């Protein structure tokens, strides 16, 4: 019994140590991200579901400044001005206007992408990978909410730059989405109207206001 208690105490101590290391690393990433005036990212996005024989790959880019962002992916441009989200589809000639629902905990939106992990997750250190000479430390995140549709998230962090390299989200339905950062630029000169929706450019489009 005494030996069992000693092993249990050691196990708890190691788990706590791992959580503290993960928390310290994530805090470094968060502090660095929040210090930038703006961030421009080019990325690759992969969605896979082996059971359903689904695999979709695409590239995209996003510019973030505080809560505001402009995202281009799958032929759709999304502009969030801090209050309203404008989804513009050139192919469908349609603009959908809505409020970004921050209360949807499972939705990792661009404005939350770089620091969503601060609330609602437990985390621990996972494996370290060597990718093209870069040391990428994976941190495993598990939702606190047992009803979450997310099973796990793996956040890959470049140990040298303290920037996020990739994000792997595993759903309870077997769907796996991977976002890999191809380029990461900061504090770029931005147009004052970058996050402003200009209705005059889309006079012939169908405007769909959801709220």
N, C-alpha and C positions, 0 to 999 in steps of 0.2 A: 504493500500500500504506500509505503514511504517512497519507493522508487517510482511508482506510478505518479504520485503527487509531484515529484521532482521533474519527471518527463513532461507532465501537463503544464507545469509552470514555465518550463523552458520553451515549450511549443507556443504558449500564449505570448511569451516575451519576443520570440522570433516573429510571430505574426504582427505584433505591435510595432516592432522595429521596421518590418517591411512596409507597413502602412505609413509610418512616419517618413520613411525615405521617399515613398511615392508622393505623399502630400507635399513634402519639401520640393521635389522636382516639379510638380504641377504648379506650385506657388511661384517658382522661378519663371516658368513659362508664362503664367498669367500676368505677372508684374511686367515682364518684358513686352508682351503684346499691348498692354494698356498704356505703355509709355509712348507708343508710336502714334503720330497724328493720323495716319491712314496706312492701309495695307492693301497691296495688289497681289493677287494669287492666280496663277494658271494651274489647273489641276486635271487629273484623269479620274473618271468616275466609272466604277464597274459594279454592276448588279448581277448577282448570281443566285439561282435556286436550282440545285441539282435535281431534286425530286420532280420539279416542274419542267426540267430541261430548258431553263431560261438563262441566258447570259447576254448582257447588254453592256457595251463599252462606249464611252463618249468622253469628249474633252469639254472643259468649260473654263470660265474665268470669273473672278469676282473682285470688286473693289469695296473695301469696308472703311467707314469713318464713323467711329462711335457706334450708334445703333443703326445708322444708315448704311445701305449697300446697293450696289448694282451688280446683278448676277446674270450671266449668259450661259445657258445650258439647254440642250435638246431643242434648239431653234426658238427658244423663248427667252425674252429679256424680262427680268424682274427688278423693279426699282422700288425700294422702300425708303420713304422720305422721313421716317421717324414716327409717322402716324398711319399712313396708308400704303398698301402694297399694290403696285401696278404690274400686272402680268401681261406682256405684250407679245402676241403671236402674229408675226408677219404673214405666215402661211395661211392662217385662218382669218386674217384681217379682223382680229378681235382683241379688245383690251378688257381684262377683268380687274375690277377695283374692289379691294377688301381691306379689312383691318387684319394685321398680323396677329394671330392668336398666340400670345406668349404663354397662355395657361395650358397649352397642349404640351405636356412635359416630354412626350416622345419625339416632338418635332425639333430636330437640330437645325435651326435656321442659320443662314450665313452670319447674321448679327450675333449669334450665340456660338458659332462653330469653334472659335478659338478659346472659349472659356466656359462652355456649357457644363463642364464636369464639376464646377465648384459646388453645385447643389444637387441633391437627389441621388448620389452614387456613393458606394463604398469602393475603395480601390487598393490595389497592391501591385508591387513590382512584378513584372513578368520577365521574359527572356530578353537578352540583348542581341541584336542582329548587326552584322557587318554588311552594309549595302553600298557597293561601289566606293569602299574606303571610308564610309561614314558610319559611326557608331550610333545605332538607333535603339534606344531603350523603350521597350513596350511596357505600358501600364495598363493593367486589366481593371475595367470598371464594371460594376454590377449595380443595376438599379435597386434602390431601396424599396420602391413600390413593387410589390409582388404581382400586381396586375399590369405592369408595364409590358408592352409588346416586344420590348428589347430584352434579349437574354444576356448579352454581354457586349461591351465595347472595348476595343484595344486601341490605345492611343500611342502612336509611335513618335518619340521625341528625339531630335538630333541632340546628342549630349554636348556637342561643342557650341552650337548656336543657340540652343534652348528654344528652337522653333519646332512646331508640329510638322512632322514629315508625312504621316498618314493617319487615317482614322478608319478602323474596321468595325462595322456594326453588324452583329449577328442577331437576327430576329428569332422569336420563338416559333415562327412559321417556317424556319429553315432558310429564309432569305438572308444573304450576306451582301452588304454593300461596302465597297472600299473606295476611299477618296485618297489619292496620292498627290502631294504637292510637287509640281514640276518646277515652278519658280515662285519666289517669295521676295517682293520688293516693298520697301517702306518709305514713308514720308515723301511721296511723289507730288509734284504740282498738279492739282486737280481743278477742273472747271467749277465755278461757283454754281452752275446749273446741272452738274452731273447727276444729282439725286432728285432733280425736279422733273415731274412729268409735264410735257408740253402737249396739251390736247390738240393744238393747231396742227401738229404733225400727223394726227390720226383722225381727221374729219370724216373720212370715208369708212372708218372701222366701226364695227359693232361694239358699243360700250356696255359692258355687263357689270352693273354695280350690285355687289352682294350684300352690302349693308350701308 
